[in-house]
């Protein structure tokens, strides 16, 4: 139970592919073991999500980016979406030492940050900066987000809820995935649910594990990616 999030994912994936011993009756935790498939939040420039299971999938993608790709990426989640996805309070995680995670006040502020950061990179010739991942309800900003993704390929990515105008994967309330060909290869056929309570717990564990072990990513200038 103390495994890091990604180690639990790997263990679960292996368990799902090979037979294992019968559960130990003296270990009640075995009955609560859940399978978390590996997802790549950077597999496609924009992962549009809809359906009853969309929010749960967004949680998993955001946590995967933070935990498995925290050394070379920055996850940007507007405050309203951080509240929806992780149950954060309005004044929670306001400090600047949260490695790999940036929570601006709203979507407009998030997009302004991304636009400024990417413009600075372009002007200074930086080509190997941290990958930027926006996780948000796209609201009325689909056109603005599309422009960012189009003009900065391989630098910015997005996990988008709401009325996204591009391709979307539909996740139903049982976790079954239906998606067009351009998106289908990025998802397994079935995704387990992740509640806001579980997501918050995992988020805090990931941030606590990273705290003090790395230099916080700059919010104002590019940070080189590490190989």
ZAMARGU-4260 file (C-alpha; in steps of 0.2 Angstrom, whole numbers, plus 5000, padded with zeros to 4 digits):
<rodrens>
0) 5000/5000/5000 | 5015/5011/5002 | 5021/5009/4984 | 5022/5025/4974 | 5007/5028/4962
5) 5016/5022/4946 | 5023/5007/4955 | 5006/5001/4959 | 5001/5004/4941 | 5015/4993/4935
10) 5011/4980/4948 | 4993/4980/4943 | 4997/4978/4925 | 5008/4963/4928 | 4995/4955/4939
15) 4982/4958/4925 | 4992/4949/4912 | 4999/4934/4922 | 4990/4922/4934 | 4994/4924/4952
20) 4991/4914/4969 | 4974/4914/4977 | 4971/4928/4988 | 4977/4926/5006 | 4962/4925/5018
25) 4973/4933/5032 | 4976/4948/5021 | 4960/4958/5019 | 4968/4971/5008 | 4970/4959/4994
30) 4951/4960/4991 | 4953/4979/4988 | 4966/4978/4975 | 4962/4988/4959 | 4969/4988/4942
35) 4976/5004/4935 | 4980/5003/4917 | 4995/5013/4911 | 4990/5029/4901 | 5001/5041/4893
40) 4995/5059/4895 | 5007/5064/4881 | 5001/5051/4868 | 4991/5064/4858 | 4991/5083/4858
45) 4973/5084/4864 | 4964/5070/4874 | 4946/5076/4873 | 4935/5067/4886 | 4916/5065/4888
50) 4904/5054/4896 | 4901/5049/4915 | 4918/5042/4917 | 4927/5057/4909 | 4932/5066/4925
55) 4939/5050/4933 | 4950/5047/4917 | 4956/5065/4918 | 4961/5062/4936 | 4971/5047/4931
60) 4980/5056/4917 | 4984/5071/4928 | 4991/5060/4942 | 5001/5049/4929 | 5009/5065/4922
65) 5014/5071/4939 | 5020/5055/4946 | 5028/5047/4930 | 5034/5062/4921 | 5037/5075/4934
70) 5055/5077/4930 | 5052/5084/4913 | 5034/5091/4913 | 5023/5104/4921 | 5004/5100/4924
75) 4994/5116/4924 | 4976/5114/4932 | 4965/5129/4934 | 4959/5131/4952 | 4940/5127/4947
80) 4946/5111/4939 | 4958/5107/4954 | 4943/5108/4965 | 4932/5097/4953 | 4946/5084/4951
85) 4954/5083/4968 | 4943/5092/4980 | 4956/5105/4984 | 4950/5121/4993 | 4951/5138/4986
90) 4967/5142/4996 | 4975/5125/4995 | 4993/5123/4987 | 4995/5141/4984 | 5014/5140/4987
95) 5027/5140/4973 | 5037/5124/4979 | 5024/5111/4972 | 5035/5102/4960 | 5027/5098/4943
100) 5010/5106/4947 | 5004/5124/4944 | 4987/5129/4949 | 4982/5146/4942 | 4966/5155/4947
105) 4956/5151/4931 | 4957/5144/4913 | 4961/5162/4906 | 4976/5163/4918 | 4981/5146/4914
110) 4981/5149/4895 | 4989/5166/4898 | 5003/5157/4907 | 5005/5144/4893 | 5005/5157/4879
115) 5018/5168/4888 | 5029/5153/4892 | 5029/5146/4874 | 5032/5164/4867 | 5047/5166/4878
120) 5053/5149/4872 | 5050/5153/4854 | 5059/5170/4855 | 5074/5163/4865 | 5076/5147/4854
125) 5072/5135/4868 | 5068/5118/4860 | 5069/5106/4874 | 5059/5114/4888 | 5048/5105/4900
130) 5032/5098/4892 | 5017/5107/4897 | 5000/5098/4901 | 4984/5108/4903 | 4971/5098/4912
135) 4954/5108/4911 | 4937/5110/4906 | 4939/5119/4889 | 4924/5130/4892 | 4923/5143/4878
140) 4941/5143/4874 | 4942/5128/4862 | 4949/5140/4848 | 4962/5147/4859 | 4968/5130/4865
145) 4968/5124/4847 | 4980/5138/4842 | 4992/5134/4856 | 4992/5115/4851 | 4994/5119/4833
150) 5008/5132/4835 | 5018/5123/4848 | 5018/5104/4844 | 5027/5093/4856 | 5028/5107/4869
155) 5011/5108/4875 | 4997/5095/4877 | 4980/5095/4884 | 4967/5084/4893 | 4951/5092/4890
160) 4933/5090/4897 | 4918/5100/4892 | 4913/5104/4874 | 4929/5101/4865 | 4928/5103/4846
165) 4941/5090/4842 | 4941/5071/4843 | 4934/5064/4860 | 4934/5048/4869 | 4918/5043/4877
170) 4919/5034/4894 | 4903/5028/4901 | 4899/5025/4919 | 4906/5008/4919 | 4922/5013/4912
175) 4920/5007/4894 | 4929/5017/4881 | 4922/5022/4864 | 4933/5033/4853 | 4937/5037/4835
180) 4952/5029/4827 | 4963/5044/4830 | 4960/5043/4849 | 4956/5025/4852 | 4974/5019/4852
185) 4978/5030/4867 | 4966/5021/4879 | 4962/5003/4884 | 4945/4997/4881 | 4940/4999/4899
190) 4945/5011/4913 | 4941/5009/4932 | 4934/5023/4941 | 4944/5035/4952 | 4934/5045/4965
195) 4939/5063/4970 | 4943/5056/4987 | 4955/5043/4981 | 4962/5056/4968 | 4966/5069/4982
200) 4974/5056/4993 | 4985/5050/4978 | 4989/5068/4974 | 4995/5073/4991 | 5006/5057/4992
205) 5014/5061/4975 | 5017/5079/4980 | 5024/5074/4997 | 5036/5062/4990 | 5042/5075/4978
210) 5043/5089/4990 | 5061/5094/4994 | 5068/5081/4982 | 5069/5092/4966 | 5070/5110/4962
215) 5053/5117/4958 | 5049/5121/4940 | 5050/5139/4935 | 5033/5147/4932 | 5041/5161/4922
220) 5054/5153/4911 | 5058/5137/4903 | 5067/5123/4912 | 5077/5111/4901 | 5071/5093/4900
225) 5082/5080/4908 | 5085/5064/4898
</rodrens>
